[in-house]
Amino acid sequence: MKALLWLVLAAALVVNVSTSLAFEGVQQVLISVGTGVVALGTGVTLFLTRRGDA
């Protein structure tokens, strides 16, 4: 499960960065917002599911 979350997080970050090069205007903003929400959601989920013995 965590491996999938890491993969989704990495993919969201790559897509978010590449949208500034590939798109412009409203389309770029909408894609960036969507991938940003996904990145934040996966980051929060990974934080909440971390092991507590660190």
N, CA, C and O atoms as a MOPAC input file, in Angstrom:
PM7 MOZYME 1SCF
protein

 N      0.82400 1    -1.19700 1     0.00000 1
 C      0.00000 1     0.00000 1     0.00000 1
 C      0.86500 1     1.25600 1     0.00000 1
 O      0.61700 1     2.19100 1    -0.76200 1
 N      1.89200 1     1.27100 1     0.86700 1
 C      2.73600 1     2.45400 1     0.93700 1
 C      3.53800 1     2.64600 1    -0.34200 1
 O      3.79500 1     3.77500 1    -0.75800 1
 N      3.92900 1     1.54100 1    -0.96200 1
 C      4.68000 1     1.65800 1    -2.21600 1
 C      3.81300 1     2.33200 1    -3.28800 1
 O      4.30300 1     3.15400 1    -4.06200 1
 N      2.54900 1     1.98600 1    -3.32800 1
 C      1.63500 1     2.60500 1    -4.28400 1
 C      1.46500 1     4.09200 1    -3.98100 1
 O      1.42000 1     4.91000 1    -4.90000 1
 N      1.37000 1     4.44200 1    -2.71400 1
 C      1.24800 1     5.85100 1    -2.33700 1
 C      2.49300 1     6.63700 1    -2.74000 1
 O      2.38400 1     7.76400 1    -3.22200 1
 N      3.67300 1     6.05100 1    -2.54600 1
 C      4.90600 1     6.71700 1    -2.96500 1
 C      4.94300 1     6.89800 1    -4.47500 1
 O      5.38100 1     7.93700 1    -4.96800 1
 N      4.48500 1     5.89200 1    -5.20600 1
 C      4.44900 1     5.97600 1    -6.66600 1
 C      3.48900 1     7.07400 1    -7.12900 1
 O      3.81700 1     7.84600 1    -8.03000 1
 N      2.31400 1     7.14400 1    -6.52200 1
 C      1.33400 1     8.17700 1    -6.87500 1
 C      1.88100 1     9.56000 1    -6.52800 1
 O      1.70300 1    10.50800 1    -7.29300 1
 N      2.53800 1     9.67500 1    -5.39000 1
 C      3.11900 1    10.96100 1    -4.99000 1
 C      4.18300 1    11.40300 1    -5.98600 1
 O      4.18700 1    12.55700 1    -6.41300 1
 N      5.07400 1    10.51100 1    -6.35400 1
 C      6.12800 1    10.85100 1    -7.31400 1
 C      5.53800 1    11.22500 1    -8.67500 1
 O      5.97300 1    12.19100 1    -9.30000 1
 N      4.55300 1    10.46000 1    -9.12800 1
 C      3.92400 1    10.75500 1   -10.42100 1
 C      3.22000 1    12.11500 1   -10.38900 1
 O      3.30400 1    12.88100 1   -11.34900 1
 N      2.53500 1    12.40800 1    -9.29800 1
 C      1.84400 1    13.69600 1    -9.18000 1
 C      2.83700 1    14.85600 1    -9.21000 1
 O      2.56800 1    15.89000 1    -9.82300 1
 N      3.97100 1    14.68900 1    -8.55600 1
 C      4.96300 1    15.75500 1    -8.55300 1
 C      5.58000 1    15.95200 1    -9.93300 1
 O      5.80100 1    17.08600 1   -10.35700 1
 N      5.85800 1    14.85500 1   -10.63600 1
 C      6.42700 1    14.95600 1   -11.98100 1
 C      5.43600 1    15.62100 1   -12.93400 1
 O      5.81500 1    16.49300 1   -13.71500 1
 N      4.18100 1    15.21700 1   -12.87100 1
 C      3.16700 1    15.81400 1   -13.74400 1
 C      2.98000 1    17.28500 1   -13.40500 1
 O      2.82200 1    18.11400 1   -14.30100 1
 N      2.99700 1    17.61300 1   -12.12600 1
 C      2.80900 1    18.99200 1   -11.70800 1
 C      3.93000 1    19.88200 1   -12.24100 1
 O      3.67200 1    20.99100 1   -12.70700 1
 N      5.15700 1    19.40900 1   -12.17500 1
 C      6.28200 1    20.20000 1   -12.68100 1
 C      6.23000 1    20.30700 1   -14.20400 1
 O      6.49900 1    21.37100 1   -14.76100 1
 N      5.88700 1    19.21900 1   -14.87200 1
 C      5.90500 1    19.22500 1   -16.33800 1
 C      4.75100 1    20.02500 1   -16.94600 1
 O      4.83200 1    20.41800 1   -18.11000 1
 N      3.69500 1    20.27000 1   -16.19800 1
 C      2.58000 1    21.03700 1   -16.76100 1
 C      2.97200 1    22.47100 1   -17.06600 1
 O      2.42000 1    23.08500 1   -17.97900 1
 N      3.91700 1    23.00900 1   -16.31500 1
 C      4.33900 1    24.38400 1   -16.58700 1
 C      5.07500 1    24.48600 1   -17.91600 1
 O      5.13900 1    25.56500 1   -18.50500 1
 N      5.62900 1    23.37800 1   -18.39400 1
 C      6.32600 1    23.38300 1   -19.67900 1
 C      5.40900 1    23.03600 1   -20.84400 1
 O      5.61900 1    23.50100 1   -21.96400 1
 N      4.39000 1    22.21700 1   -20.58100 1
 C      3.56100 1    21.69400 1   -21.66200 1
 C      2.27700 1    22.49300 1   -21.90400 1
 O      1.78300 1    22.54600 1   -23.03000 1
 N      1.74500 1    23.10500 1   -20.86800 1
 C      0.46300 1    23.80200 1   -20.98700 1
 C      0.61100 1    25.24500 1   -20.54200 1
 O      1.62200 1    25.63500 1   -19.95900 1
 N     -0.41100 1    26.02300 1   -20.82800 1
 C     -0.44300 1    27.39600 1   -20.33000 1
 C     -1.88600 1    27.82900 1   -20.11600 1
 O     -2.81800 1    27.23700 1   -20.66000 1
 N     -2.04700 1    28.84600 1   -19.33400 1
 C     -3.37500 1    29.38700 1   -19.08700 1
 C     -4.17200 1    28.57000 1   -18.08400 1
 O     -3.62300 1    27.97300 1   -17.15700 1
 N     -5.47100 1    28.56000 1   -18.29500 1
 C     -6.40000 1    27.91000 1   -17.37400 1
 C     -6.15400 1    26.40700 1   -17.31300 1
 O     -6.24900 1    25.80600 1   -16.24300 1
 N     -5.84200 1    25.80000 1   -18.44400 1
 C     -5.60600 1    24.35400 1   -18.47300 1
 C     -4.42900 1    23.98100 1   -17.57000 1
 O     -4.49900 1    22.98700 1   -16.84600 1
 N     -3.36300 1    24.75700 1   -17.60400 1
 C     -2.20200 1    24.48500 1   -16.75800 1
 C     -2.55100 1    24.63800 1   -15.28200 1
 O     -2.11500 1    23.84000 1   -14.45100 1
 N     -3.32700 1    25.64900 1   -14.96100 1
 C     -3.72100 1    25.87600 1   -13.57400 1
 C     -4.58200 1    24.73000 1   -13.06300 1
 O     -4.36800 1    24.24300 1   -11.95200 1
 N     -5.54600 1    24.29600 1   -13.85400 1
 C     -6.43400 1    23.21000 1   -13.41500 1
 C     -5.66500 1    21.90200 1   -13.21100 1
 O     -5.90000 1    21.19300 1   -12.23300 1
 N     -4.76500 1    21.58600 1   -14.11200 1
 C     -3.97800 1    20.36300 1   -13.96600 1
 C     -3.06100 1    20.46600 1   -12.74600 1
 O     -2.91300 1    19.50000 1   -11.99800 1
 N     -2.45100 1    21.62700 1   -12.54700 1
 C     -1.56800 1    21.81700 1   -11.39300 1
 C     -2.33000 1    21.71700 1   -10.07500 1
 O     -1.83500 1    21.13600 1    -9.10900 1
 N     -3.52200 1    22.27900 1   -10.04000 1
 C     -4.32700 1    22.19000 1    -8.81900 1
 C     -4.70900 1    20.73900 1    -8.54200 1
 O     -4.62900 1    20.27500 1    -7.40400 1
 N     -5.12200 1    20.02900 1    -9.58200 1
 C     -5.49500 1    18.62200 1    -9.40700 1
 C     -4.34300 1    17.77300 1    -8.92000 1
 O     -4.49900 1    16.99600 1    -7.97900 1
 N     -3.18000 1    17.91200 1    -9.55300 1
 C     -2.03600 1    17.11300 1    -9.11900 1
 C     -1.51800 1    17.57000 1    -7.76100 1
 O     -0.97200 1    16.76800 1    -7.00200 1
 N     -1.68400 1    18.84700 1    -7.45200 1
 C     -1.29900 1    19.33200 1    -6.12500 1
 C     -2.16100 1    18.73600 1    -5.03200 1
 O     -1.66000 1    18.37200 1    -3.96900 1
 N     -3.44400 1    18.63500 1    -5.28600 1
 C     -4.35800 1    18.02200 1    -4.30900 1
 C     -3.99900 1    16.54600 1    -4.10900 1
 O     -3.98900 1    16.04800 1    -2.98300 1
 N     -3.70600 1    15.85700 1    -5.20700 1
 C     -3.31400 1    14.44700 1    -5.10400 1
 C     -2.01200 1    14.32000 1    -4.32100 1
 O     -1.89400 1    13.44300 1    -3.46600 1
 N     -1.04300 1    15.17300 1    -4.59600 1
 C      0.23700 1    15.12300 1    -3.88500 1
 C      0.04800 1    15.40100 1    -2.39500 1
 O      0.62500 1    14.70800 1    -1.55600 1
 N     -0.75100 1    16.40500 1    -2.06600 1
 C     -1.00600 1    16.69600 1    -0.65300 1
 C     -1.73900 1    15.55000 1     0.03400 1
 O     -1.42300 1    15.19600 1     1.17000 1
 N     -2.71200 1    14.97800 1    -0.65200 1
 C     -3.45800 1    13.86400 1    -0.06900 1
 C     -2.58200 1    12.64600 1     0.19200 1
 O     -2.66800 1    12.03000 1     1.25400 1
 N     -1.74500 1    12.30100 1    -0.76900 1
 C     -0.86700 1    11.14800 1    -0.55600 1
 C      0.19100 1    11.44700 1     0.49900 1
 O      0.55900 1    10.56900 1     1.28000 1
 N      0.68100 1    12.68500 1     0.52500 1
 C      1.65600 1    13.05300 1     1.55200 1
 C      1.07300 1    12.97000 1     2.94900 1
 O      1.72300 1    12.46800 1     3.86600 1
 N     -0.13400 1    13.45400 1     3.11900 1
 C     -0.80200 1    13.38500 1     4.42700 1
 C     -1.06900 1    11.93200 1     4.81300 1
 O     -0.88200 1    11.54700 1     5.96700 1
 N     -1.50600 1    11.13000 1     3.84600 1
 C     -1.76800 1     9.71400 1     4.12500 1
 C     -0.49800 1     8.99600 1     4.52500 1
 O     -0.50900 1     8.20400 1     5.46700 1
 N      0.60300 1     9.25700 1     3.82600 1
 C      1.87200 1     8.63800 1     4.20500 1
 C      2.31100 1     9.09900 1     5.59300 1
 O      2.84600 1     8.30200 1     6.36400 1
 N      2.09600 1    10.35100 1     5.91500 1
 C      2.45400 1    10.86000 1     7.24000 1
 C      1.62600 1    10.18600 1     8.33100 1
 O      2.15400 1     9.80900 1     9.37800 1
 N      0.34400 1    10.04000 1     8.08300 1
 C     -0.54100 1     9.45100 1     9.10600 1
 C     -0.32400 1     7.95300 1     9.26800 1
 O     -0.62600 1     7.40300 1    10.32700 1
 N      0.19100 1     7.28400 1     8.24700 1
 C      0.39100 1     5.83200 1     8.33700 1
 C      1.83700 1     5.46700 1     8.64700 1
 O      2.20800 1     4.30000 1     8.52000 1
 N      2.66200 1     6.42400 1     9.04800 1
 C      4.05200 1     6.11400 1     9.37700 1
 C      4.12200 1     5.29000 1    10.65100 1
 O      3.18800 1     5.26200 1    11.45200 1
 N      5.25700 1     4.62000 1    10.81500 1
 C      5.43000 1     3.80400 1    12.02300 1
 C      5.73600 1     4.69700 1    13.20500 1
 O      6.44500 1     5.69400 1    13.06500 1
 N      5.21500 1     4.35500 1    14.35300 1
 C      5.36400 1     5.20100 1    15.53300 1
 C      6.57500 1     4.89200 1    16.39600 1
 O      6.74600 1     5.52300 1    17.43900 1
 N      7.42800 1     3.94100 1    16.00400 1
 C      8.55400 1     3.57300 1    16.85800 1
 C      9.84200 1     4.30000 1    16.48900 1
 O     10.91500 1     3.89800 1    16.93900 1
 N      9.76800 1     5.33400 1    15.70100 1
 C     10.97000 1     6.06400 1    15.26100 1
 C     11.51600 1     6.93900 1    16.37200 1
 O     12.52200 1     7.62300 1    16.18200 1

